[in-house]
Amino acid sequence: MGTALELPTIEVSGGRRDVGRQHGEAARSQIRDSIGYYRESFKRITGLEWAEIRRGAPRWVTPIDSYLPGISDEIRGIAEGASVDFAEVLALNARGELSTHNPFAAEAEEGCSSYALLPEAAGDRHVYCGQNWDWRCETVGTVVLLRIVQPGKPTIIMQTEAGQVGRHGANSAGIALNANGLGTRWGKGIGVPQPIIRRKILESVEMQTALRAVFESQQTLCTNLLITHKDGFAIDLETTPDRHGWMYPTDGLLVHTNHFIAFMPEQIAATYRPFSVNSLWRLPRLTDGLRAAKATGDSAAVRAAIGTALRDHFGHPNSVCKHGDATSQGTDLNQTIASSIVDLTTGEYWLAPGSPCESEYRRLPWNLYDGAASRPREAAIAGRA
């Protein structure tokens, strides 16, 4: 039996600065907890004191505003709403870049299992996507659910760490994004942090702009991005600081974990080893489990089949449903901190807080395609054992 979790659901609207302030005010305690955790975590990994990180963080402003104009205004708004320093929120949005510098940190990368099911792979002929989001055990209490309403842009429903402007989610144009770390990096200079790239994808109105957001970014990390469209299209992109690789569904099913599948970058080909070896079994286990979603035409049964696949415990604790492994060699323990099932056909967004084996999938109070803005700005979604 697990401990019940609550994830705050926060609705924000307006221009970038207003969206940021509302986010910061509603998630003030979670943002401060996140800063407290990463202050120590970054020091262990990079050797940098928090004061040094705060001094260096403003170097990200120019590249992120060049890539997504005005996004630094939203980050300033978050800092204002949370009553913290702007540079601290910048650092939270660059946590991927600041969490990958220790070559001995075998579990320091974000380890997730993402999927997309097109109509031919789902018994109800709907389009589904989602993931088990695996990250530091200590960050479970900093996860928030955001609904972002912006003039002239698609409405976004997103799960993220408090203070970050982008992570995993879907929008009212029927475009969804799920992402996993690939465990390596190269290149020099200050690139665009992943939350900014992901936010630009989630602000896209169609696939052309979503894919351009990927291919026009300059990054320093290798990250996998799985983009799904409500009209029955999905593509998986293994992105690097240089070239990208991509692949498409097989029989309507597309799954990715944390190792290169579509191609092998020449920069690491001679010495490549997956940073997370359990990725090698999570991929086929989740793929095989998701095939059961084709066996029924009832949507509730399809979701149940997906949930069963996401709760798979082969190789426990380093399973699809991941639990903290005290024997890992990383600087921090990882676990599944949220698990999602998004029905892009109906617009229903289902989420299980923490490890899905310890909580139920609950439908969020928003529908992707619901244009109504008169909803409470903050509520709570509870997961019970």
C-alpha positions in Angstrom: 0.0 0.0 0.0 1.4 3.4 -0.9 1.0 6.9 0.5 -1.7 9.1 -1.0 -0.4 12.0 -3.0 -1.9 15.3 -4.1 -0.8 17.2 -7.2 -1.9 20.8 -7.3 -3.9 21.7 -10.5 -3.3 25.4 -11.4 -5.0 27.4 -14.1 -3.2 30.4 -15.5 -4.1 32.9 -18.3 -3.0 36.0 -20.0 0.3 37.3 -21.4 3.6 35.8 -20.5 4.3 38.0 -17.4 0.8 37.4 -16.0 1.0 33.6 -16.7 4.3 33.5 -14.8 3.0 35.5 -11.8 0.0 33.3 -11.4 2.1 30.2 -11.7 4.6 31.5 -9.1 1.9 32.6 -6.7 0.0 29.3 -6.8 3.1 27.1 -6.6 5.2 29.3 -4.3 5.9 26.5 -1.7 6.7 23.9 -4.4 9.1 26.3 -6.2 10.9 27.1 -3.0 11.2 23.4 -2.2 12.5 22.7 -5.7 15.2 25.5 -5.3 16.2 24.0 -1.9 16.6 20.5 -3.4 18.5 21.5 -6.6 20.8 23.9 -4.6 22.3 20.7 -3.0 21.8 18.4 -6.0 23.6 20.7 -8.5 26.5 21.2 -6.0 27.0 17.4 -5.7 27.0 17.0 -9.5 28.7 20.1 -10.8 30.7 21.3 -7.7 29.2 24.7 -8.2 27.9 26.7 -5.2 24.4 28.2 -5.6 25.8 31.7 -5.7 27.9 30.7 -8.7 24.9 29.2 -10.5 22.9 32.4 -9.8 25.7 34.5 -11.3 25.9 32.3 -14.4 22.2 31.7 -15.0 21.5 35.1 -16.8 23.6 33.8 -19.7 20.6 31.8 -20.8 18.4 34.9 -21.3 19.7 35.8 -24.8 19.5 32.3 -26.3 16.0 31.5 -24.9 14.5 34.8 -25.9 16.0 34.5 -29.4 14.4 31.0 -29.7 11.1 31.8 -28.0 10.6 35.6 -27.7 9.3 36.8 -24.4 9.7 33.5 -22.5 12.1 35.2 -20.0 9.2 37.5 -19.1 7.2 34.5 -18.0 10.2 33.3 -16.0 10.5 36.7 -14.4 6.8 36.5 -13.6 7.3 33.1 -11.9 10.1 34.6 -9.8 7.9 37.6 -8.8 4.9 35.4 -7.9 7.0 33.0 -5.8 9.1 35.9 -4.3 12.4 34.3 -5.3 15.3 35.5 -7.5 14.9 35.5 -11.3 18.2 33.7 -11.7 17.0 30.9 -9.4 14.0 30.2 -11.6 16.3 30.3 -14.6 18.4 27.7 -13.0 15.3 25.5 -12.4 14.5 25.7 -16.1 18.1 24.6 -16.9 18.0 21.7 -14.4 18.7 19.2 -17.2 21.9 21.1 -18.2 22.9 21.3 -14.6 22.2 17.7 -13.8 24.4 16.0 -16.4 28.0 17.0 -15.6 29.1 14.2 -13.3 30.3 11.3 -15.5 29.8 8.9 -12.6 26.1 9.7 -12.1 24.6 6.7 -13.8 21.1 7.6 -12.8 21.4 11.4 -13.0 19.5 11.6 -16.3 15.8 11.7 -16.7 14.7 8.1 -17.3 11.2 7.8 -18.7 9.1 5.4 -20.7 7.0 7.2 -23.4 4.4 5.8 -25.8 1.9 6.6 -28.5 -1.0 4.4 -29.7 -2.6 5.2 -33.0 -6.2 4.0 -33.9 -5.0 0.7 -35.3 -3.4 -0.2 -32.0 -6.3 0.8 -29.7 -9.5 -1.2 -29.6 -11.7 1.9 -29.4 -9.8 3.4 -32.4 -8.7 6.5 -30.4 -5.3 8.1 -30.3 -3.5 7.8 -27.0 -0.1 8.9 -25.6 1.6 9.4 -22.3 4.5 8.2 -20.2 5.9 7.1 -16.9 7.9 10.2 -15.8 10.9 9.0 -13.9 12.9 11.5 -12.0 14.4 12.2 -8.6 12.5 10.8 -5.6 12.9 14.1 -3.8 11.0 16.0 -6.5 7.7 14.2 -6.2 6.3 17.0 -4.0 7.2 19.7 -6.5 5.2 18.3 -9.5 2.2 20.5 -10.5 -0.4 20.3 -13.2 -0.9 23.5 -15.3 -3.6 24.6 -17.6 -2.2 27.6 -19.6 -4.6 29.8 -21.5 -2.8 32.4 -23.7 -4.3 34.8 -26.3 -3.7 33.5 -29.8 -2.1 30.3 -28.7 -3.4 26.8 -28.1 -4.4 26.0 -24.5 -1.9 23.7 -22.8 -2.4 21.1 -20.2 1.0 20.2 -18.8 2.7 18.3 -16.0 5.9 19.9 -14.8 8.1 20.7 -11.9 7.0 23.9 -10.2 8.8 26.9 -11.7 9.5 25.3 -15.1 7.8 26.6 -18.2 7.6 23.3 -20.1 7.9 19.5 -19.6 5.2 17.0 -20.7 1.7 17.6 -21.9 -0.8 18.3 -24.7 -2.7 21.2 -26.2 -6.0 22.2 -27.6 -4.7 21.7 -31.2 -4.4 18.0 -30.5 -0.6 18.0 -30.3 1.1 16.1 -27.4 4.6 15.9 -26.2 6.4 13.2 -24.1 10.1 13.1 -23.5 12.9 11.0 -22.2 16.6 11.6 -21.5 19.2 9.9 -23.6 22.0 10.2 -21.2 24.8 12.0 -23.0 25.9 15.5 -24.1 28.5 17.3 -26.1 29.1 20.7 -27.6 30.1 23.9 -26.0 28.5 27.2 -25.0 25.0 27.9 -23.6 22.2 26.1 -25.5 18.5 26.4 -25.2 17.3 24.5 -22.1 14.8 21.6 -22.6 11.8 23.3 -20.8 12.0 26.1 -23.4 12.1 23.8 -26.4 9.2 21.7 -25.0 7.1 24.8 -24.3 7.6 25.9 -27.9 6.4 22.5 -29.1 3.4 22.7 -26.9 2.5 26.2 -28.2 2.4 24.8 -31.8 -0.9 24.9 -33.7 0.1 22.1 -36.2 2.9 19.6 -36.9 4.9 21.9 -39.1 5.6 24.4 -36.3 6.0 21.6 -33.7 8.7 19.9 -35.8 10.3 23.3 -36.6 10.5 24.0 -32.9 12.7 20.8 -32.6 14.9 21.3 -35.6 15.5 25.0 -35.1 16.7 24.7 -31.5 20.4 24.7 -30.4 20.8 22.4 -27.5 23.6 20.8 -25.5 21.8 17.7 -24.3 20.7 14.5 -26.1 16.9 14.1 -25.5 14.2 12.0 -27.0 10.9 13.8 -28.0 7.8 11.8 -28.9 5.2 14.0 -30.6 1.7 12.7 -31.2 -1.2 14.3 -33.2 -4.9 13.7 -32.6 -5.4 12.9 -36.3 -3.5 9.6 -36.0 0.2 10.6 -36.4 3.2 10.1 -34.2 6.9 10.6 -34.6 9.8 9.9 -32.3 12.8 12.2 -32.5 16.2 11.3 -30.9 17.7 14.8 -30.7 21.4 15.8 -30.2 23.4 19.0 -30.3 24.1 18.1 -34.0 21.9 15.8 -36.2 18.7 14.2 -35.1 17.2 10.7 -35.8 13.6 9.8 -36.1 11.2 6.8 -36.4 7.5 6.1 -36.8 5.0 3.7 -35.3 4.9 0.0 -36.2 1.3 -1.3 -36.4 0.2 1.9 -34.7 2.5 1.6 -31.7 5.5 3.7 -30.8 7.5 3.3 -27.6 10.7 4.8 -26.4 12.8 4.6 -23.2 16.3 5.9 -22.7 18.7 4.6 -25.3 19.3 5.4 -29.0 17.2 3.3 -31.3 16.7 5.2 -34.5 20.4 5.9 -35.1 23.8 6.1 -33.3 25.5 9.5 -33.2 29.0 9.4 -34.6 30.3 11.4 -31.6 29.6 8.5 -29.3 29.4 5.5 -31.6 32.8 4.0 -30.7 32.1 3.9 -27.0 28.4 4.1 -26.5 26.8 2.3 -23.6 23.2 3.1 -22.4 23.4 5.3 -19.3 20.5 3.4 -17.9 20.8 -0.3 -18.7 17.2 -1.0 -17.5 16.1 1.0 -20.6 16.9 -2.2 -22.6 14.2 -4.2 -20.9 11.7 -1.4 -20.2 11.3 -0.9 -24.0 10.1 -4.4 -25.0 8.2 -4.9 -21.7 6.1 -1.7 -22.3 5.7 -2.4 -26.0 4.4 -5.9 -25.3 2.2 -4.7 -22.6 0.6 -2.0 -24.7 -0.5 -4.5 -27.4 -3.3 -5.6 -25.0 -5.0 -2.2 -25.7 -6.1 -3.5 -29.1 -8.1 -6.4 -27.7 -11.2 -4.4 -26.6 -13.4 -1.7 -28.0 -14.3 -0.2 -24.7 -12.3 3.0 -23.8 -12.3 2.2 -20.1 -10.8 -1.2 -20.9 -8.2 0.4 -23.2 -7.1 2.7 -20.5 -7.0 -0.2 -18.1 -4.7 -2.1 -20.5 -2.4 0.9 -20.8 -2.4 1.3 -17.0 -1.5 -2.3 -16.6 1.4 -1.9 -19.0 2.7 1.2 -17.2 2.6 -0.7 -13.8 4.9 -3.5 -15.1 7.4 -4.6 -12.4 9.7 -6.8 -14.4 13.2 -5.9 -13.1 11.9 -4.2 -10.0 12.9 -1.7 -8.7 14.3 -0.6 -12.1 11.1 -1.5 -13.9 8.7 0.4 -16.2 7.0 1.4 -13.0 10.2 2.5 -11.3 11.0 2.7 -7.6 14.0 4.2 -5.9 17.0 1.8 -6.1 19.3 2.4 -3.1 22.1 0.4 -4.8 22.2 2.7 -7.9 25.5 4.5 -8.5 23.9 7.9 -9.2 24.0 11.0 -7.1 20.2 10.8 -6.5 17.5 8.1 -6.5 14.9 8.0 -9.3 11.3 6.8 -9.2 8.2 7.2 -11.3 6.9 10.6 -10.1 3.8 10.7 -12.4 2.2 8.5 -15.0 -0.1 9.8 -17.7 -2.7 8.5 -20.2 -3.9 11.1 -22.6 -6.8 10.4 -25.0 -6.2 12.8 -27.9 -9.5 11.8 -29.5 -11.7 12.8 -26.6 -9.4 15.3 -24.9 -9.4 13.5 -21.6 -6.1 13.7 -19.6 -5.7 11.0 -17.0 -2.9 11.0 -14.4 -1.6 8.8 -11.6 0.5 10.7 -9.1 3.8 9.0 -8.1 4.3 5.3 -9.0 1.1 4.1 -10.8 1.2 0.8 -8.9 0.4 2.9 -5.7 -2.3 5.2 -7.1 -5.3 5.3 -9.4 -5.5 7.2 -12.7 -7.8 10.1 -12.3 -9.2 12.3 -15.0 -8.1 15.9 -14.7 -10.7 18.6 -14.3 -10.0 20.0 -17.7 -10.6 18.7 -21.2 -8.0 19.6 -23.9 -10.7 20.8 -26.2 -12.8 22.7 -23.6 -12.6 26.4 -24.3 -14.3 27.4 -21.1 -12.2 29.7 -18.9 -14.5 29.9 -15.9 -12.9 27.1 -13.8 -11.3 27.3 -10.4 -7.6 28.3 -10.7 -6.4 25.8 -8.2 -7.7 22.5 -7.0 -6.1 19.1 -6.1 -6.0 15.7 -7.7 -5.6 13.0 -5.2 -4.2 9.5 -5.8 -5.1 6.8 -3.4 -3.5 3.5 -2.8 
